[in-house]
Amino acid sequence: MTRKQKNVLIILLVLATIYFSGMIFPNNQGADDPRLLAITSQDEGFQYPFLMRMLTPGETLKETLTHIFSYHHYIYGYPFYVASALVSLPLRLFWGDALAGHTQFHLLVLRQTISVLPMLASILVLVYLQTRFKSVWQAIGLFVFLAFIPGIVRQNLTWWHPDALAIFFAILVFYFLDRDNLKFTKHFYLAAVFCGLSAGTKLLGFFFFLAIAGYLLIGLIQKKIGVQKAVLSGFLFILIMLFVVLIANPLLLIPQTRADILETHLSHNESFRTGWENMDTYNRNPATWLPVLERWYGGIFFLAFAIVSLVAGCFQGSQRRLNLLILLWVIPYSLYLLLVIAVRPDHYWMPVLLPLFSAIFSLINKEALSPIFSGKFETFTLPVGVALFSLLAIGGQVIINFQKTIPIYQRAANQQKLLLACDANPINETNGISVQLTESVWYAVEEYNQVTIPPFRKFYAILGKDLGSAAATETSGNLAWACQNQEMAIFRSLQKAKEFKLSYPDTQIFGPDGQEIYR
């Protein structure tokens, strides 16, 4: 690296450290004990006992090894649990059996090291691949943009999950293909290793088939490799990838356990394809993804701009091959999500949109920017106009991202207080049955009507004697939660109002002060 590149790297590492540190406060709550963890995070609460079992010695060596390797939660690959166990091992050695009494600190460590750290590493690698750290403002701008995508911020908050780890392995596939530079030597096969790790963690690596085929084809077209070597290299890539999947998930070597693992994945895949529980409420209409994408990643116009930028980056600029590989990764994974998946979790799009958004500066170059920053507007040409439009589009989306991520962070920071402020469940259900309120108790009330145009919701705090009773149906009525006191009832009502407005911007939302909330 040149001195300038090293300086850019140092700046980015400082920013990454600040970002990492900023996640500590919200991640250090909501898990004081397993009961509270189960309330605050169903996924983490479900996963945690499997990890604790791995960390618990048995009465014999065989039983101990069984605890370590037979982790039971087969929907996630073993790399996720073994990485979590390695991170947890120093804590287990320090506290011994008393680790169960330090759930909060344990989850903080897991969230920061298994989720936040790999995600930041993925972003830094993408920034390097796209900018080579040659431009200070582009590198910082791209890092800030990627790090503050609402969907990315959300996954970094109270989220111990395998997604960031699987994405990091996938991004390293791009990194080592870039390092290989069509030589088809050790870096190409290191890409196969990380492709296998990504596949073995959360199946992501299996979607690289088009990108790897494209990389081999580029080698053939540019005469960097012959047909025979291309076939052999492709075969070795697949062989190494599958070998890594097998080694990273050693239970696949046991026939009965392998059958259980495959059955688990087939069962979950069926649920992903048809929906959870009441399957009639799900469909595979691609258009139903739009509200999810807009809420967590960007509106349809910005998504279109990002796609155009990526495609343009395949034909111009110094990272044409990288952007083509990203495009060949984005296409099959996007089609899978749009046409196959019926459920709508926002984090499913992180592996697609993170590398896609890394190309948003593809339409900008020094030549196009020089008239803009020199003030010579009379020299505007089409490239200059495109560059200016790109800057405005990116800048506008950054503002939108911050407007969304600040409430997301605030809610995570207040999560434990919010959950403990009132009962977890309302005293009444949406069955039309009226329930009498206790006169001396303060309640957080959610009053709504889905039939009116526009639909509205009111969130407020009230004494039981002043409301009397609560009754609700699926379309209208009011739900009431018993709270500790007036302050907690107001706090919960305000937080829930802001959260609901963020998720349903077209609904009229009124806070506990009676004023409409606009964002």
C-alpha positions in Angstrom: 0.0 0.0 0.0 1.0 3.6 -0.6 1.1 6.1 2.2 -2.2 7.5 1.1 -3.8 4.1 1.1 -2.5 3.3 4.5 -3.9 6.6 5.8 -7.3 5.8 4.3 -7.2 2.4 6.0 -6.3 4.0 9.3 -9.3 6.5 9.0 -11.6 3.6 8.2 -10.4 1.5 11.1 -11.0 4.5 13.4 -14.5 4.8 12.0 -15.1 1.1 12.3 -13.9 1.2 16.0 -16.3 4.0 16.8 -19.1 2.2 15.1 -18.2 -1.1 16.9 -18.1 0.8 20.2 -21.4 2.5 19.6 -23.1 -0.9 19.3 -22.0 -2.0 22.8 -24.6 -0.1 24.8 -27.7 -1.4 23.1 -26.2 -4.9 22.8 -25.5 -4.9 26.5 -29.1 -5.2 27.5 -32.2 -7.4 27.1 -30.5 -10.6 28.3 -30.0 -10.3 32.1 -31.3 -13.9 32.3 -32.5 -16.6 30.0 -36.2 -15.6 30.7 -35.7 -12.0 29.6 -33.6 -13.1 26.6 -36.5 -15.3 25.5 -38.8 -12.2 25.6 -36.4 -9.8 23.9 -35.1 -12.1 21.2 -36.8 -15.3 20.2 -34.0 -16.4 17.9 -31.2 -15.7 20.4 -33.3 -17.3 23.2 -33.8 -20.4 21.2 -30.1 -20.7 20.1 -28.5 -20.0 23.5 -29.2 -23.3 25.2 -27.6 -25.2 22.2 -24.4 -23.1 22.7 -24.4 -23.6 26.5 -24.8 -27.4 26.0 -21.7 -27.3 23.7 -19.8 -25.5 26.5 -20.9 -28.0 29.2 -18.4 -30.8 29.9 -19.9 -34.3 30.2 -19.1 -37.0 32.7 -16.9 -38.8 30.2 -14.7 -37.7 27.3 -17.2 -39.2 24.9 -20.1 -37.3 26.4 -18.0 -34.1 26.3 -17.2 -34.6 22.6 -20.8 -35.3 21.9 -21.8 -32.0 23.5 -19.2 -30.2 21.4 -20.0 -31.8 18.0 -23.6 -32.8 18.2 -25.1 -29.3 18.5 -28.7 -30.2 17.4 -29.7 -26.9 15.9 -29.0 -28.1 12.3 -30.8 -25.3 10.4 -27.5 -23.3 10.9 -24.2 -24.7 10.0 -21.7 -25.8 12.5 -19.2 -22.9 11.7 -21.6 -20.5 13.4 -21.8 -22.6 16.6 -18.1 -23.5 16.7 -17.2 -19.8 16.2 -19.6 -18.9 19.0 -18.1 -21.6 21.2 -14.5 -20.4 20.6 -15.5 -16.9 21.5 -17.3 -18.1 24.6 -14.5 -20.5 25.7 -12.5 -17.9 27.7 -15.7 -16.9 29.5 -16.4 -20.5 30.3 -12.9 -21.1 31.6 -13.1 -17.9 33.7 -16.6 -18.3 35.2 -17.0 -22.1 34.9 -20.5 -23.3 35.7 -21.3 -19.7 36.9 -21.3 -18.6 33.2 -25.1 -19.2 33.2 -25.4 -16.3 35.6 -23.6 -13.9 33.2 -26.0 -14.2 30.3 -26.0 -10.5 29.6 -22.2 -10.2 29.2 -22.0 -13.4 27.3 -24.6 -12.2 24.8 -22.8 -8.9 24.5 -19.6 -10.7 23.5 -21.4 -12.9 21.0 -23.3 -10.1 19.4 -20.2 -7.9 19.0 -17.9 -10.7 17.8 -20.2 -12.9 15.7 -22.5 -10.2 14.3 -21.0 -6.7 14.4 -17.3 -7.5 13.8 -17.8 -9.8 10.7 -20.3 -7.3 9.2 -17.8 -4.4 9.7 -15.0 -6.6 8.2 -17.3 -7.3 5.2 -17.9 -3.6 4.6 -14.2 -2.8 4.9 -13.3 -5.5 2.3 -16.0 -4.2 -0.1 -14.8 -0.6 0.3 -11.2 -1.8 -0.4 -12.3 -3.8 -3.5 -14.3 -0.9 -5.0 -11.9 2.0 -4.1 -8.5 0.4 -3.4 -8.3 3.1 -0.7 -7.1 5.5 -3.4 -9.8 8.1 -2.8 -10.3 9.4 0.8 -13.8 10.8 0.2 -15.1 7.8 -1.8 -13.7 5.3 0.8 -15.2 7.1 3.7 -18.5 7.8 1.8 -18.9 4.2 0.8 -18.1 2.9 4.3 -20.6 5.3 5.9 -23.3 4.5 3.4 -22.9 0.7 3.8 -22.6 0.8 7.6 -25.7 2.9 8.1 -28.1 1.0 5.8 -31.1 0.5 8.1 -31.1 -3.2 7.5 -27.4 -3.5 8.4 -27.8 -1.4 11.5 -30.7 -3.5 12.6 -28.7 -6.7 12.3 -26.0 -5.3 14.4 -28.4 -4.6 17.3 -29.3 -7.4 19.8 -28.7 -10.0 17.0 -26.5 -13.0 17.6 -27.0 -14.8 14.3 -25.0 -16.5 11.6 -25.8 -14.0 8.8 -22.9 -11.7 9.3 -20.4 -14.6 9.4 -21.9 -16.2 6.3 -21.8 -12.9 4.5 -18.2 -12.3 5.5 -17.1 -15.6 4.1 -19.0 -14.8 0.9 -17.3 -11.4 0.6 -14.0 -13.1 1.0 -14.8 -15.2 -2.1 -14.9 -11.9 -4.1 -11.7 -10.8 -2.4 -9.7 -13.9 -3.3 -11.1 -14.0 -6.8 -9.8 -10.4 -7.2 -6.5 -11.4 -5.7 -6.2 -14.3 -8.1 -6.5 -11.9 -11.1 -7.3 -14.8 -13.6 -4.1 -16.7 -12.7 -6.2 -19.7 -11.3 -3.7 -20.5 -8.6 -3.8 -20.5 -4.8 -6.1 -17.5 -4.4 -8.7 -19.1 -6.7 -8.7 -22.1 -4.5 -8.8 -20.0 -1.3 -12.0 -18.5 -2.8 -13.3 -22.1 -3.0 -12.5 -22.5 0.7 -14.5 -19.5 1.7 -17.3 -20.4 -0.7 -17.5 -23.7 1.2 -17.5 -22.0 4.6 -20.3 -19.6 3.4 -22.2 -22.6 2.1 -21.6 -24.6 5.3 -22.7 -21.7 7.5 -25.9 -20.7 5.8 -26.0 -22.1 2.3 -24.9 -18.8 0.7 -21.9 -20.2 -1.0 -24.1 -22.5 -3.3 -25.3 -19.3 -5.1 -21.8 -18.6 -6.5 -22.3 -21.0 -9.3 -22.9 -18.3 -11.9 -20.1 -16.0 -10.7 -17.5 -18.8 -10.7 -18.7 -20.0 -14.2 -18.4 -16.3 -15.3 -14.9 -16.0 -13.9 -13.8 -19.1 -15.7 -15.4 -17.8 -18.9 -13.6 -14.5 -18.6 -10.3 -16.4 -18.2 -11.1 -18.3 -21.4 -12.1 -15.2 -23.4 -9.0 -13.3 -22.3 -6.9 -16.4 -23.0 -5.6 -16.5 -19.5 -6.5 -20.2 -19.3 -7.1 -23.1 -21.7 -10.3 -25.1 -22.0 -8.7 -28.2 -20.4 -7.4 -26.2 -17.4 -10.7 -24.3 -17.1 -12.6 -27.5 -16.7 -10.0 -28.9 -14.3 -10.0 -25.6 -12.2 -13.8 -25.6 -12.1 -13.9 -29.2 -11.0 -11.3 -28.6 -8.3 -13.2 -25.5 -7.1 -16.3 -27.5 -6.6 -14.4 -30.4 -5.0 -12.7 -28.0 -2.5 -15.9 -26.2 -1.7 -17.8 -29.4 -1.0 -14.8 -30.8 1.0 -14.9 -27.6 3.1 -18.6 -27.9 3.6 -18.1 -31.5 4.8 -15.2 -30.7 7.1 -16.9 -27.6 8.5 -19.9 -29.8 9.3 -18.4 -33.1 10.5 -21.8 -34.5 11.5 -22.4 -34.9 7.8 -20.0 -37.9 8.0 -22.5 -39.8 10.2 -25.3 -41.3 8.0 -28.1 -41.0 10.6 -27.2 -37.4 11.6 -26.7 -36.4 7.9 -30.2 -37.6 7.3 -31.5 -35.5 10.2 -29.6 -32.4 8.9 -31.0 -32.8 5.4 -34.5 -33.4 6.7 -34.2 -30.2 8.8 -33.1 -28.2 5.8 -35.8 -29.6 3.6 -38.5 -28.9 6.2 -37.3 -25.3 6.7 -37.0 -24.8 2.9 -40.6 -25.9 2.6 -41.6 -23.3 5.3 -39.6 -20.6 3.5 -41.4 -21.5 0.3 -44.9 -21.7 1.6 -44.8 -19.7 4.9 -45.0 -20.3 8.6 -48.1 -21.8 10.3 -51.1 -20.3 8.4 -49.8 -20.7 4.8 -52.8 -18.9 3.3 -51.4 -15.5 4.5 -48.2 -15.9 2.4 -47.6 -15.7 -1.3 -44.6 -15.5 -3.6 -45.5 -12.3 -5.5 -42.2 -10.5 -5.9 -44.0 -7.1 -5.5 -44.7 -7.9 -1.9 -41.0 -7.5 -1.2 -41.1 -3.8 -2.1 -42.3 -2.5 1.3 -39.6 -4.6 3.0 -36.9 -3.3 0.7 -38.1 0.3 1.0 -38.3 0.1 4.8 -34.8 -1.4 5.3 -32.7 -0.7 2.3 -34.0 2.0 -0.1 -36.9 3.0 -2.3 -37.5 1.6 -5.7 -35.8 4.5 -7.5 -32.7 4.2 -5.4 -32.6 0.5 -5.9 -32.9 1.1 -9.7 -30.0 3.6 -9.4 -27.9 1.1 -7.6 -28.6 -1.6 -10.2 -27.7 0.8 -13.0 -24.5 1.7 -11.2 -23.5 -1.9 -10.8 -24.3 -2.7 -14.5 -22.4 0.5 -15.6 -19.5 -0.6 -13.4 -19.3 -3.8 -15.4 -18.4 -1.8 -18.5 -16.4 1.2 -17.2 -14.0 1.9 -14.4 -11.1 -0.1 -13.0 -13.3 -2.7 -11.2 -15.2 -4.0 -14.2 -14.5 -7.7 -13.5 -15.4 -7.3 -9.8 -18.7 -5.7 -10.6 -19.5 -8.4 -13.2 -18.9 -11.1 -10.6 -21.1 -9.2 -8.1 -23.8 -9.0 -10.8 -23.5 -12.7 -11.4 -23.9 -13.3 -7.7 -26.8 -10.9 -7.3 -28.9 -12.4 -10.2 -29.4 -15.9 -9.0 -29.8 -15.0 -5.3 -32.3 -12.2 -6.1 -34.3 -14.5 -8.3 -34.4 -17.1 -5.5 -35.7 -14.6 -3.0 -38.2 -13.0 -5.4 -39.6 -16.2 -6.9 -39.2 -18.9 -4.3 -39.3 -17.4 -0.8 -42.8 -16.7 0.7 -41.8 -15.3 4.1 -40.4 -11.8 4.2 -37.6 -11.3 6.7 -35.6 -8.2 5.7 -32.2 -9.7 6.6 -32.5 -12.2 3.7 -31.5 -9.4 1.4 -28.3 -8.4 3.1 -26.1 -10.8 1.1 -27.5 -9.3 -2.1 -27.7 -5.6 -1.4 -24.5 -5.1 0.5 -22.3 -6.0 -2.5 -24.8 -4.4 -4.9 -24.6 -1.1 -3.0 -20.8 -1.3 -3.0 -20.9 -0.2 -6.7 -22.9 3.0 -6.2 -19.9 5.2 -7.0 -19.4 3.5 -10.4 -20.9 6.4 -12.4 -18.5 8.9 -10.7 -14.9 9.5 -11.7 -12.3 12.3 -11.3 -12.9 13.7 -14.8 -16.7 14.0 -14.2 -16.2 15.5 -10.7 -13.6 18.2 -11.6 -16.0 20.7 -13.2 -18.4 20.3 -10.3 -15.9 21.0 -7.6 -14.0 23.7 -9.6 -17.3 25.6 -10.2 -17.0 25.5 -14.0 -20.6 24.7 -14.6 -20.4 25.8 -18.3 -18.3 22.7 -19.0 -21.1 20.3 -18.0 -21.4 17.3 -20.2 -23.4 14.1 -19.9 -20.8 12.3 -17.7 -20.7 15.4 -15.4 -24.5 15.5 -15.2 -24.6 11.7 -14.4 -21.9 12.2 -11.7 -23.9 15.0 -10.1 -27.1 13.0 -10.2 -25.3 10.1 -8.6 -24.0 12.3 -5.8 -27.4 13.7 -5.2 -29.0 10.2 -5.2 -26.4 8.9 -2.8 -26.5 11.9 -0.5 -30.3 11.9 -0.4 -30.3 8.2 0.5 -27.7 8.7 3.2 -30.0 11.3 4.8 -32.9 8.9 4.6 -30.8 6.2 6.1 -29.9 8.3 9.1 -33.5 9.3 9.6 -34.4 5.6 9.8 -31.4 4.3 11.7 -31.5 6.8 14.6 -34.9 5.6 15.7 -33.8 2.0 15.2 -30.8 2.6 17.5 -32.9 4.5 20.0 -35.4 1.7 20.2 -32.7 -0.9 20.7 -31.1 1.3 23.4 -34.5 1.5 25.2 -35.5 -2.1 24.5 -35.2 -3.4 28.0 -36.8 -0.4 29.6 -39.6 -0.7 27.1 -40.2 -4.4 27.7 -40.2 -4.0 31.5 -42.4 -0.9 31.4 -45.6 -2.9 30.8 -46.8 -6.4 30.5 -45.7 -8.3 27.5 -49.2 -9.1 26.3 -52.4 -6.9 26.3 -55.2 -7.8 28.8 -57.6 -8.3 25.8 -57.4 -10.0 22.5 -58.7 -9.1 19.0 -61.8 -11.3 19.5 -64.3 -8.6 20.2 -64.7 -9.6 23.9 -64.7 -6.6 26.3 -62.3 -6.9 29.3 -62.7 -4.7 32.4 -59.6 -2.7 33.4 -58.4 -2.3 37.0 -59.3 1.2 38.2 -56.0 2.0 39.9 -53.6 0.6 37.2 -52.1 2.7 34.4 -52.4 1.2 30.9 -50.7 1.8 27.6 -53.5 1.8 25.0 -53.3 1.2 21.3 -56.6 2.4 19.7 -56.9 1.7 16.0 -59.3 1.6 13.0 -58.1 -0.1 9.8 -61.3 0.7 7.9 -61.0 4.5 7.7 -59.1 6.2 5.0 -56.4 6.7 5.9 -56.3 4.1 8.7 -55.2 5.5 12.1 -53.7 4.4 15.4 -53.6 6.3 18.7 -51.1 5.4 21.4 -51.8 6.9 24.9 -51.6 6.3 28.6 -54.6 6.2 30.8 -55.8 5.1 34.2 -58.1 2.0 34.2 -60.9 3.9 35.9 -60.9 6.5 33.1 -61.1 4.0 30.3 -63.3 1.4 32.0 -62.8 -1.5 29.5 -61.0 -2.6 26.4 -62.3 -4.5 23.4 -60.9 -5.0 19.9 -61.4 -6.9 16.6 -59.0 -7.4 13.8 -60.0 -4.1 12.2 -60.8 -1.7 15.0 -60.9 -1.2 18.8 -58.3 -0.8 21.5 -55.7 -3.0 23.1 -54.5 -2.3 26.7 -51.3 -3.2 28.4 -51.0 -3.0 32.2 -47.9 -0.8 33.1 -45.8 -0.2 36.2 -46.9 3.5 36.5 -47.9 6.5 34.5 -44.4 7.3 33.4 -43.8 3.8 32.0 -47.2 3.8 30.3 -46.4 7.1 28.5 -42.9 5.9 27.7 -44.2 2.7 26.1 -47.0 4.5 24.2 -44.5 7.0 22.7 -42.0 4.4 21.7 -44.6 2.1 20.1 -46.1 5.0 18.2 -42.7 6.0 16.7 -42.0 2.4 15.9 -45.3 1.8 14.2 -45.0 5.0 12.1 -41.6 3.8 10.9 -43.0 0.5 9.7 -46.4 1.9 8.4 -45.7 5.4 7.1 -49.1 5.6 5.3 -51.1 5.1 8.6 -52.0 8.2 10.7 -50.3 7.8 14.0 -51.0 9.8 17.2 -48.7 9.8 20.2 -49.6 10.1 23.9 -49.7 13.9 23.7 -52.4 13.7 21.0 -50.2 15.1 18.3 -49.8 13.3 15.0 -46.4 11.7 14.4 -45.0 12.2 10.9 -41.9 10.1 11.0 
